[in-house]
């Protein structure tokens, strides 16, 4: 029953981790183009940076599903969140280093792509059969609806108050904390490798 699953600490904690990750993408989703243009990039270059991130994400979506069931998903999730923490802190600290910004955009494959893939596999494992539709609805609502909305709102408030650099750095620290929550809190979440 869906009510039983929603009373499970592992399920709730996983949704929290995924929602926090989406929340910390708020500064990227709302302000990235303006941010890099404020640091001397042209509109065309900002567009190319977006395209690079999407390319990396799509490439990972193409490759990862082929062997995701054989991976330790808690490890993938924690490493991806760790890379996300590094991405936001470095983007906030060194926005003028174009080679670094390019490299950080490639990490979108992990900070969004890998975490989304892990989340879909989590729904498959925890919401089997007829529950899968409800699991996906919960995932979309809590992660993209609630997490995404909070991220956009809070990043806007932070941007006005503290500026872009500090907003990204704070997002990095939140993502780093989320990585620790995932690693230590999801030990019983059935995220280990499975046979095909």
C-alpha positions in Angstrom: 0.0 0.0 0.0 1.1 3.5 -0.8 0.5 4.6 2.8 2.9 2.0 4.1 5.6 3.2 1.7 5.1 6.8 2.8 5.6 5.7 6.4 8.9 4.1 5.5 11.9 6.2 6.6 14.1 5.2 3.7 11.5 6.3 1.2 10.9 9.6 2.9 14.6 10.2 3.2 15.3 9.4 -0.4 12.6 11.9 -1.5 14.1 14.5 0.8 17.6 14.0 -0.7 16.3 14.2 -4.3 14.3 17.3 -3.5 17.2 19.0 -1.8 19.4 18.3 -4.9 16.8 19.8 -7.1 16.5 22.8 -4.8 20.2 23.5 -5.0 19.9 23.6 -8.8 17.8 26.7 -8.4 20.6 29.2 -9.0 21.6 27.4 -12.1 18.1 27.0 -13.5 17.1 30.6 -12.9 20.3 32.7 -13.0 23.1 30.9 -14.8 22.8 32.8 -18.1 22.7 36.2 -16.3 25.5 35.1 -14.0 28.0 34.1 -16.7 27.1 37.2 -18.8 27.8 39.4 -15.8 31.3 37.8 -15.8 32.0 38.6 -19.4 30.6 35.7 -21.4 28.5 36.5 -24.4 24.9 35.4 -24.8 26.1 32.9 -27.5 28.7 31.5 -25.1 26.1 31.2 -22.3 24.0 29.2 -24.7 26.9 26.9 -25.6 27.5 26.3 -21.9 23.9 25.2 -21.5 24.1 23.0 -24.6 27.3 21.4 -23.2 25.5 20.5 -19.9 22.5 19.1 -21.7 24.8 17.0 -24.0 26.6 15.5 -21.0 23.3 14.7 -19.4 21.8 13.1 -22.5 25.0 11.0 -23.0 24.8 9.7 -19.5 21.1 8.9 -19.9 22.0 6.9 -22.9 24.7 4.9 -21.2 23.8 4.5 -17.5 20.4 2.6 -17.8 22.3 -0.3 -19.4 24.0 -1.3 -16.2 22.4 0.8 -13.4 20.9 -2.3 -11.7 24.3 -3.7 -11.1 25.6 -0.5 -9.4 25.6 0.5 -5.7 23.0 3.3 -6.1 23.9 4.8 -2.7 27.5 5.2 -3.9 26.4 6.7 -7.2 24.0 9.1 -5.4 26.6 10.2 -2.9 29.4 10.7 -5.4 27.1 12.6 -7.7 26.0 14.9 -4.8 29.7 15.3 -3.9 30.4 16.4 -7.4 27.5 18.8 -7.2 28.8 20.4 -4.1 32.1 20.9 -5.8 30.4 22.2 -8.9 28.4 24.9 -7.1 31.3 26.0 -4.8 33.8 26.3 -7.7 31.2 28.1 -10.0 30.6 30.6 -7.2 34.4 31.0 -6.5 35.9 31.1 -10.0 33.3 32.2 -12.6 35.9 34.0 -14.7 37.9 30.8 -15.4 36.3 29.7 -18.6 38.0 26.4 -18.8 36.8 25.6 -15.3 33.2 26.7 -16.1 33.2 24.4 -19.2 34.4 21.5 -17.1 31.8 22.2 -14.4 29.0 22.1 -17.0 30.1 18.6 -17.9 29.3 17.6 -14.3 25.6 18.2 -15.1 25.8 14.5 -16.2 26.1 13.6 -12.6 24.4 16.4 -10.7 21.2 15.9 -12.6 21.5 13.0 -15.0 22.9 10.3 -12.6 20.7 11.4 -9.7 17.6 11.3 -11.9 18.6 7.9 -13.1 19.1 6.6 -9.6 15.7 8.1 -8.6 13.9 6.3 -11.4 15.5 3.0 -10.3 14.6 3.7 -6.7 10.9 4.2 -7.8 11.1 0.9 -9.7 12.3 -1.0 -6.6 10.1 0.6 -4.0 6.9 1.2 -6.0 6.5 -2.0 -8.0 3.6 -2.9 -10.3 0.5 -0.8 -9.9 2.2 1.5 -7.5 4.7 2.7 -10.1 2.5 5.5 -11.4 1.9 6.8 -7.9 5.6 6.6 -7.1 6.4 8.7 -10.2 3.7 11.2 -9.4 5.1 11.6 -5.9 8.7 11.9 -7.2 7.7 14.6 -9.8 5.6 16.5 -7.3 8.0 16.4 -4.4 11.3 16.8 -6.3 10.5 19.0 -9.3 7.4 20.6 -7.9 8.3 21.3 -4.3 12.1 21.1 -4.6 12.3 23.1 -7.8 9.9 25.8 -6.6 11.8 26.2 -3.3 15.1 26.4 -5.2 13.8 29.1 -7.6 12.3 31.1 -4.7 15.2 30.8 -2.3 17.8 31.5 -4.9 16.0 34.6 -6.0 15.9 35.9 -2.4 19.6 35.0 -1.8 20.6 36.5 -5.2 19.1 39.8 -4.3 20.6 39.8 -0.8 24.0 38.2 -1.1 24.8 38.1 -4.9 25.4 35.3 -7.3 28.8 34.1 -6.0 27.6 33.5 -2.4 24.4 32.0 -3.6 26.2 29.3 -5.6 28.6 28.7 -2.7 25.8 28.2 -0.2 24.1 25.8 -2.7 27.4 23.9 -2.7 27.4 23.5 1.1 23.8 22.4 1.1 24.6 19.8 -1.5 27.6 18.6 0.4 25.4 18.1 3.5 22.9 16.3 1.4 25.6 13.9 0.2 26.3 13.0 3.8 22.6 12.5 4.5 22.4 10.2 1.5 25.5 8.1 2.6 24.7 7.7 6.2 20.9 7.8 6.1 20.2 5.5 3.2 22.0 2.4 4.3 18.7 0.4 4.5 17.2 1.8 1.4 17.7 -1.3 -0.8 20.1 0.6 -3.1 22.7 -2.1 -3.5 23.5 -3.9 -6.8 20.8 -6.3 -8.2 21.2 -9.1 -10.6 19.7 -8.5 -14.0 
